[in-house]
Amino acid sequence: MIQTTKKILILGSTGSIGTNCLHIVEQMREAFQVVGLATFSRVEKLLEQARLFHPEWVAVSSGQITGSARKTFRDLGVHVFSGAHALEQISLESDYNMMVNAVVGAAGFLPTLHAIGKGADIALANKETLVIGGELVMAQAKKQNVAVLPVDSEHSAIFQSLMGESSETVEQIILTASGGPFRTWSKELLSSVTVEQALKHPNWNMGKKITIDSATMMNKGLEVIEAIRLFHVSVDKIKVVIHPQSVIHSMVAFIDGSVKAQLGVPDMRVPIQLALTYPERKFSRFPRLDFGKYTELTFEEPDLNKFQALALAFEAGRIGGTAPAVLNAANEVAVSLFLNRKIRFDQIPQLVEQAVMKHQVVQNPDKNQLLAADLWARQNVERFI
């Protein structure tokens, strides 16, 4: 039986996904109760959100919160968690039946497991959760009868294309990619890419880390691994195509030769709203796709020699075990080094490859082995530098 009001906890509420999520909630006040909000360090933005949505709990995972800010939260009747374990604390102690996980990176892994343990459905924008420990997460979700609902536009498109279909009839999952800002650049030019150039995505407005991942195409590689776990398919059933217009968000090909695609303007609010309201679709006033504005939709094969990160992700997906966790952790450190101007853009996949090649893979890992692999990769990338 569908509950009339969903009690939601939003991790990453001050980021792009989180703020769009709250925009939707504001339009559907009768359907949602915001019980918890979490940010890394944007305390002032979190205070604004707390005044508007009146959560019972908030979390600041950086721990950077002043005494006066704590007092303001207390005066609003809000309990504050802060520090390295704040996300875990709020996911364990707050009362919710849906978690929107929109944090960036490996920090989203344990909170997802905690939410599943509480029997809460997951609206998942944190792809790293499934990259790090997808087999474990999906097994726990099945055991707890928890829905894991994709928020990424690509996985939402696949999810929608699979509605009413049997998994046995799927021939191929086709993930579309914009190609990022360097789609037409030569491989040789990538060594000269600046931070500012890499942060200029042609179609989407995203946070810094995911924007760099899009530029290297590691983001698409992480999505490949996410799709393996989310839709229970082998890596050989997944294909990536470059689609610069970002109108077709992804497709599914079936054994009879049919292909189903989900289309829309590049607007993250559409897949966010579907994840929040599922299994229902609700009316929205979001922009509609005007076919008259598109004279052509084009497709091309990705250059795996130029975009080595994508090739590495396919390989990590084939290896399985702790390899994807190492790939993700090494990439997080390498991207941070690039953003801090300590390495070149083209060194990002090089450092990731070194970590994946050096790592001793553990198959069928438990939670502690996954976390150990994550830590090992971070430490070793620092050593490479």
C-alpha positions as CSV (number, residue, x, y, z in Angstrom):
1,M,0.0,0.0,0.0
2,I,1.4,3.4,-1.1
3,Q,2.0,5.8,1.8
4,T,0.4,9.2,1.4
5,T,3.5,11.0,2.8
6,K,7.1,10.0,2.4
7,K,9.5,10.9,5.2
8,I,12.7,11.7,3.4
9,L,16.3,12.2,4.4
10,I,18.4,14.1,1.8
11,L,22.2,13.6,1.9
12,G,23.9,16.2,-0.1
13,S,21.0,18.6,0.2
14,T,23.0,21.8,-0.6
15,G,24.4,20.4,-3.9
16,S,22.8,20.4,-7.4
17,I,20.8,17.2,-6.9
18,G,19.8,18.1,-3.4
19,T,18.6,21.6,-4.2
20,N,16.6,20.3,-7.2
21,C,15.1,17.6,-5.0
22,L,14.0,20.2,-2.4
23,H,12.5,22.3,-5.3
24,I,10.3,19.4,-6.2
25,V,9.4,18.7,-2.5
26,E,8.4,22.4,-2.2
27,Q,5.9,21.9,-5.1
28,M,4.5,18.7,-3.5
29,R,4.3,19.6,0.2
30,E,1.5,17.2,0.8
31,A,3.5,14.2,-0.5
32,F,6.7,14.6,1.4
33,Q,8.0,15.4,4.9
34,V,11.7,16.4,5.1
35,V,13.0,14.8,8.3
36,G,16.8,15.2,7.7
37,L,19.3,17.2,5.6
38,A,23.0,16.8,5.2
39,T,25.9,18.9,3.7
40,F,29.6,18.7,3.6
41,S,30.4,22.2,4.6
42,R,27.7,24.7,3.3
43,V,26.3,25.5,6.7
44,E,24.6,28.8,5.7
45,K,22.8,27.1,2.8
46,L,21.8,24.3,5.2
47,L,20.4,26.8,7.7
48,E,18.3,28.3,4.9
49,Q,16.9,24.9,4.0
50,A,16.2,24.1,7.7
51,R,14.2,27.3,8.1
52,L,12.1,26.4,5.0
53,F,11.6,22.7,5.5
54,H,11.9,22.2,9.3
55,P,13.8,18.9,9.5
56,E,14.4,17.2,12.8
57,W,18.1,16.4,12.0
58,V,20.9,17.9,10.0
59,A,24.5,16.7,9.4
60,V,27.7,18.6,8.6
61,S,30.2,16.0,7.6
62,S,33.2,18.4,7.4
63,G,32.7,19.2,11.1
64,Q,33.1,22.9,10.2
65,I,30.2,24.5,12.1
66,T,30.4,27.4,14.5
67,G,28.9,27.6,17.9
68,S,26.5,30.3,16.8
69,A,25.3,28.1,13.9
70,R,24.7,25.2,16.3
71,K,22.7,27.5,18.5
72,T,20.6,28.7,15.5
73,F,19.8,25.0,14.6
74,R,18.9,24.3,18.3
75,D,16.6,27.3,18.4
76,L,14.9,25.9,15.3
77,G,14.4,22.6,17.1
78,V,17.0,20.8,14.9
79,H,19.5,18.2,16.2
80,V,23.0,18.5,14.6
81,F,25.4,15.8,13.8
82,S,28.9,16.9,12.7
83,G,32.3,15.4,11.9
84,A,33.6,12.5,9.9
85,H,30.8,10.1,10.9
86,A,27.9,12.6,10.7
87,L,26.4,11.0,7.6
88,E,26.4,7.6,9.2
89,Q,24.9,9.0,12.4
90,I,22.1,10.8,10.6
91,S,21.3,7.7,8.5
92,L,21.2,5.5,11.6
93,E,19.4,7.7,14.0
94,S,16.9,9.7,12.1
95,D,13.4,8.4,11.2
96,Y,12.7,8.2,7.5
97,N,11.4,5.8,4.9
98,M,13.2,7.2,1.8
99,M,16.8,8.3,1.6
100,V,17.9,10.6,-1.3
101,N,21.7,9.9,-1.5
102,A,23.2,12.8,-3.4
103,V,26.6,13.0,-1.8
104,V,29.7,12.8,-4.0
105,G,32.1,9.9,-3.7
106,A,32.7,6.9,-1.4
107,A,31.1,8.8,1.5
108,G,27.7,7.7,0.3
109,F,28.4,3.9,0.6
110,L,27.9,3.2,4.3
111,P,24.9,5.5,4.7
112,T,23.2,3.6,1.9
113,L,23.8,0.3,3.7
114,H,22.4,1.8,6.9
115,A,19.3,3.1,5.1
116,I,18.7,-0.4,3.6
117,G,19.1,-1.9,7.0
118,K,16.3,0.4,8.3
119,G,14.1,-0.7,5.4
120,A,14.1,2.7,3.7
121,D,13.9,3.0,-0.1
122,I,16.9,4.7,-1.8
123,A,16.7,7.4,-4.4
124,L,20.3,7.0,-5.6
125,A,22.4,9.7,-7.1
126,N,25.6,8.5,-5.5
127,K,26.8,6.1,-8.2
128,E,29.9,5.3,-6.1
129,T,27.7,3.3,-3.7
130,L,27.1,0.7,-6.4
131,V,30.6,1.0,-7.9
132,I,32.2,0.2,-4.5
133,G,29.9,-2.5,-3.3
134,G,27.1,-3.0,-5.7
135,E,26.7,-6.8,-5.2
136,L,26.5,-6.3,-1.5
137,V,24.2,-3.4,-1.6
138,M,21.7,-4.9,-4.1
139,A,21.7,-8.2,-2.2
140,Q,20.9,-6.4,1.0
141,A,18.2,-4.4,-0.7
142,K,16.6,-7.5,-2.1
143,K,16.7,-9.1,1.4
144,Q,15.0,-6.1,3.0
145,N,12.6,-5.6,0.1
146,V,14.0,-2.1,-0.5
147,A,13.7,-0.3,-3.8
148,V,16.9,1.2,-5.2
149,L,15.7,3.9,-7.6
150,P,18.2,5.6,-10.0
151,V,18.4,9.4,-10.0
152,D,21.1,9.7,-12.7
153,S,19.4,10.6,-16.0
154,E,21.1,7.7,-17.8
155,H,20.0,5.0,-15.3
156,S,16.6,6.5,-14.9
157,A,16.2,6.2,-18.7
158,I,17.2,2.5,-18.6
159,F,14.9,2.0,-15.6
160,Q,12.0,3.5,-17.5
161,S,12.8,1.6,-20.7
162,L,12.7,-1.6,-18.8
163,M,9.3,-1.0,-17.2
164,G,7.0,-3.9,-18.2
165,E,9.8,-5.8,-19.8
166,S,11.4,-9.1,-18.8
167,S,15.2,-9.1,-18.1
168,E,15.5,-12.2,-20.2
169,T,14.6,-10.2,-23.3
170,V,17.3,-7.5,-22.9
171,E,20.0,-7.8,-25.5
172,Q,22.0,-4.7,-24.7
173,I,22.0,-1.6,-22.5
174,I,23.1,1.5,-24.3
175,L,24.4,4.3,-22.1
176,T,24.6,7.7,-23.9
177,A,27.4,10.2,-23.1
178,S,27.8,13.8,-24.2
179,G,31.5,13.3,-24.8
180,G,32.3,16.2,-22.5
181,P,34.2,19.3,-23.4
182,F,37.1,17.4,-25.1
183,R,35.2,15.2,-27.4
184,T,36.8,16.7,-30.5
185,W,40.3,17.2,-29.0
186,S,43.2,15.0,-29.9
187,K,44.7,12.8,-27.3
188,E,48.0,14.8,-27.4
189,L,46.2,18.0,-26.5
190,L,44.7,16.5,-23.3
191,S,48.1,17.1,-21.5
192,S,47.5,20.8,-21.8
193,V,43.9,20.9,-20.4
194,T,43.5,23.5,-17.6
195,V,41.2,23.1,-14.6
196,E,39.0,25.9,-15.9
197,Q,38.6,24.2,-19.3
198,A,37.7,20.9,-17.7
199,L,35.0,22.5,-15.5
200,K,33.1,23.8,-18.6
201,H,30.6,21.0,-19.4
202,P,28.7,21.7,-22.7
203,N,25.3,20.5,-21.4
204,W,25.0,19.9,-17.7
205,N,25.6,22.1,-14.6
206,M,27.2,19.8,-12.0
207,G,29.6,19.8,-9.1
208,K,33.3,20.0,-9.7
209,K,34.2,16.4,-9.1
210,I,31.5,15.0,-11.4
211,T,32.3,17.6,-14.0
212,I,35.9,16.5,-14.1
213,D,34.8,12.9,-14.3
214,S,32.6,13.8,-17.3
215,A,35.6,15.4,-19.0
216,T,37.7,12.3,-18.6
217,M,34.7,10.1,-19.2
218,M,35.3,8.3,-15.9
219,N,31.8,9.3,-15.0
220,K,30.5,7.2,-17.8
221,G,32.8,4.4,-16.7
222,L,31.4,4.5,-13.2
223,E,27.9,4.5,-14.8
224,V,28.8,1.3,-16.7
225,I,29.7,-0.4,-13.4
226,E,26.6,1.0,-11.7
227,A,24.4,-0.4,-14.5
228,I,26.0,-3.8,-14.1
229,R,24.8,-3.9,-10.5
230,L,21.6,-2.0,-10.8
231,F,20.2,-4.0,-13.7
232,H,21.9,-7.4,-13.1
233,V,23.6,-7.6,-16.4
234,S,27.1,-8.6,-17.5
235,V,29.6,-5.9,-18.7
236,D,29.5,-7.4,-22.2
237,K,25.8,-6.4,-22.4
238,I,26.6,-2.7,-21.9
239,K,27.6,-0.3,-24.7
240,V,28.5,3.4,-24.5
241,V,27.7,5.8,-27.4
242,I,28.5,9.5,-27.7
243,H,25.4,11.6,-28.2
244,P,26.5,15.2,-28.0
245,Q,22.9,16.7,-27.9
246,S,22.1,14.9,-24.6
247,V,18.4,14.4,-25.6
248,I,18.4,10.6,-25.6
249,H,19.4,9.8,-22.0
250,S,19.9,6.1,-22.6
251,M,18.4,3.1,-24.4
252,V,17.7,-0.6,-24.1
253,A,17.9,-3.0,-27.1
254,F,15.8,-6.2,-27.0
255,I,16.2,-9.6,-28.5
256,D,13.6,-9.0,-31.2
257,G,15.5,-6.0,-32.6
258,S,13.5,-3.3,-30.9
259,V,15.2,-0.4,-29.1
260,K,13.4,1.7,-26.4
261,A,14.8,5.1,-25.6
262,Q,13.9,7.8,-23.0
263,L,14.2,11.3,-24.2
264,G,13.9,14.7,-22.6
265,V,15.6,18.1,-22.2
266,P,18.8,18.0,-20.1
267,D,17.0,18.7,-16.8
268,M,17.9,16.6,-13.7
269,R,14.6,17.4,-12.0
270,V,12.8,15.0,-14.3
271,P,14.6,11.8,-13.1
272,I,14.7,13.1,-9.5
273,Q,10.9,13.6,-9.5
274,L,10.3,10.1,-10.9
275,A,12.5,8.6,-8.2
276,L,10.7,10.5,-5.5
277,T,7.1,9.7,-6.6
278,Y,7.7,6.2,-8.0
279,P,5.6,4.0,-8.6
280,E,3.5,7.0,-9.7
281,R,4.3,9.7,-12.3
282,K,3.2,13.2,-11.3
283,F,2.6,16.3,-13.4
284,S,5.4,18.8,-13.5
285,R,5.9,22.2,-15.1
286,F,9.5,21.4,-16.2
287,P,10.5,22.4,-19.8
288,R,9.2,20.1,-22.5
289,L,11.2,18.7,-25.4
290,D,10.7,20.7,-28.5
291,F,11.6,18.5,-31.5
292,G,11.5,21.6,-33.8
293,K,14.7,22.9,-32.1
294,Y,16.6,19.7,-33.0
295,T,17.5,19.3,-36.6
296,E,19.6,16.2,-35.9
297,L,20.5,13.7,-33.2
298,T,24.0,12.3,-33.7
299,F,25.9,9.3,-32.4
300,E,29.5,8.1,-32.5
301,E,31.7,5.5,-30.9
302,P,33.8,6.6,-27.9
303,D,37.6,6.7,-28.4
304,L,38.8,4.3,-25.7
305,N,42.5,5.2,-26.6
306,K,41.9,8.9,-25.9
307,F,39.5,8.4,-23.0
308,Q,41.4,5.7,-21.1
309,A,39.3,6.2,-18.0
310,L,36.3,4.7,-19.7
311,A,38.4,1.7,-20.9
312,L,39.7,1.2,-17.3
313,A,36.2,1.2,-15.9
314,F,35.0,-1.5,-18.4
315,E,38.1,-3.6,-17.3
316,A,37.4,-3.1,-13.6
317,G,33.8,-4.1,-14.2
318,R,35.0,-7.3,-15.9
319,I,37.4,-8.1,-13.0
320,G,34.8,-7.4,-10.3
321,G,35.5,-8.0,-6.6
322,T,37.4,-5.1,-5.1
323,A,38.7,-3.7,-8.4
324,P,35.8,-1.2,-8.9
325,A,36.3,0.1,-5.4
326,V,40.0,0.7,-6.1
327,L,39.1,2.3,-9.4
328,N,36.7,4.7,-7.7
329,A,39.0,5.6,-4.8
330,A,42.0,6.2,-7.0
331,N,40.0,8.4,-9.3
332,E,38.7,10.5,-6.4
333,V,42.2,11.2,-5.2
334,A,43.5,11.9,-8.7
335,V,40.7,14.3,-9.5
336,S,41.4,16.1,-6.2
337,L,45.0,16.4,-7.2
338,F,44.1,17.8,-10.6
339,L,41.7,20.3,-9.1
340,N,44.5,21.4,-6.8
341,R,46.8,21.8,-9.8
342,K,49.2,19.1,-8.6
343,I,49.0,16.8,-11.6
344,R,48.0,17.2,-15.3
345,F,44.6,16.3,-16.7
346,D,46.0,13.3,-18.6
347,Q,47.6,12.0,-15.5
348,I,44.3,11.2,-13.9
349,P,43.7,7.9,-15.7
350,Q,47.4,7.1,-15.5
351,L,47.2,7.2,-11.7
352,V,44.0,5.2,-11.6
353,E,45.5,2.5,-13.9
354,Q,48.6,2.2,-11.7
355,A,46.3,1.6,-8.7
356,V,44.1,-1.0,-10.4
357,M,47.1,-2.9,-11.8
358,K,48.9,-3.0,-8.5
359,H,45.9,-4.0,-6.4
360,Q,45.5,-7.7,-5.3
361,V,41.8,-8.2,-6.1
362,V,39.5,-9.9,-3.5
363,Q,36.5,-11.6,-5.0
364,N,33.1,-11.6,-3.2
365,P,34.3,-9.0,-0.7
366,D,32.5,-8.1,2.5
367,K,32.0,-4.6,3.7
368,N,35.3,-4.4,5.6
369,Q,37.3,-5.7,2.6
370,L,35.6,-3.1,0.4
371,L,36.5,-0.3,2.8
372,A,40.1,-1.7,3.1
373,A,40.4,-1.7,-0.7
374,D,39.2,1.9,-0.8
375,L,41.7,3.0,1.8
376,W,44.5,1.1,0.1
377,A,43.9,2.9,-3.2
378,R,43.8,6.3,-1.7
379,Q,47.1,5.8,0.1
380,N,48.8,4.3,-2.9
381,V,47.8,7.1,-5.3
382,E,49.3,9.6,-2.8
383,R,52.5,7.5,-2.8
384,F,52.7,7.4,-6.6
385,I,52.8,11.2,-6.5
